[in-house]
Amino acid sequence: MKRTLVVLADEAFGLTRPLPGGDEFQTDLVEAALKDILKVCQEVQPGPGSPPPHLLLVYPDRRDWHAQIAANYWLLVPQMGLNLAQRLDNVLLLLAPAPDDETIFLGVRTPHLTARALQHAFIALGQRGTCLGPTPDGGAYALGIKGRWPTGVLQQVRWHEPEASEDLKRLFRRLQIGVALLDEMAPLVAPTHVGELTGARPAIDRPALPFLKQIARKRGLIH
């Protein structure tokens, strides 16, 4: 059985609220959030005696820049497809997973995920067949599948809309695949969230977020 963590990079990722500190904040945020989520993925150990998951970074453009960000642990492949559903399908076509292989897709808006949470996600995925990480606004920060879904079915999902999570749950029920719901997690969407995520927290509750902390200090969001 092969386990794979797939990170979908997004250079359009940014905050939906006013940005402090000038235009460079957007660039700083993209790089820091990507570095932090990659670091967490590299720390995942699914279980005793199990090898770490394969790591795949799917980039939109600027391969050289993403290659500098990602360590040697990562395989880099370009995003292919006109929309998110097609891009997810094309990653599975590339991976060609066996029925028992497990794949989890992640975005970059939740760099505060922990390695422990991802380890539990693999356990839940293995037990149910799919896993889904919902956001409070109805979106999804994580999507996992054992084997693969039929190519094209994700076109039914209203991505980037409040109905996305419910659409995914209904879709997998219709396909008679169990769905394990992961803990709800709010995405990073406002400047204040950077400070909140990087402020003093119990170590078990949040990862270290070293790169987000750097820009938070630079912008005066934490001290």
LINPE-V385913 format. One line per field, one symbol per residue. ss: DSSP state (H for helix, E for strand, C for the rest). psi: psi as a letter, one per 40 degrees, with the letter a starting at -180 (. if undefined). burial: b if it has 9 or more other C-alpha atoms within 8 Angstrom, else e. A space follows every 50 residues. Layout:
BEGIN
ss=???
psi=???
burial=???
END
This chain:
BEGIN
ss=CCEEEEEECCCCCCCCCCCCCCCHHHHHHHHHHHHHHHHHHHCCCCCCCC CCCEEEEEECCCHHHHHHHCCCCEEEEECCCCCHHHHHHHHHHHHCCCCC CEEEEECCCCCCCCHHHHHHHHHHHHHHEEEEEECCCCCEEEEEEECCCC CCHHHHCCCCCCCHHHHHHHHHHHCCCEEEECCCCCCCCCHHHHHHHHCC CCCCCCCCCHHHHHHHHHCCCCC
psi=hhhhhhhhiheehaieiihieadedddddddddddddddddeehhdiheh iiiihhhhidagdddddddhieehhhiihhieiddddddddddddfiide ihhhhiaeegeeiidddddddddddddddiihhiideeaheihihhbiih hedeeehgieieedddddddddddefhihhhihihhiheidddddddeah iidediidfdddddddddefdi.
burial=ebbbbbbbbbeeeebeeebeeeeebbebbbbbbbbbbbebbbebbbeeee ebbbbbbbbbeebeebbebbeeebebebbebeeebbbebbebeeeebeeb bbbbbbbbbbbbbbbeebbbbbbbbbebbbbbbbbeebbbbbbbbbbeee eeebeebbeeeebbbebbbebbbeeebbbbebeebeebbbbebbbeebee eeeeebbebebbbebbbebebbe
END
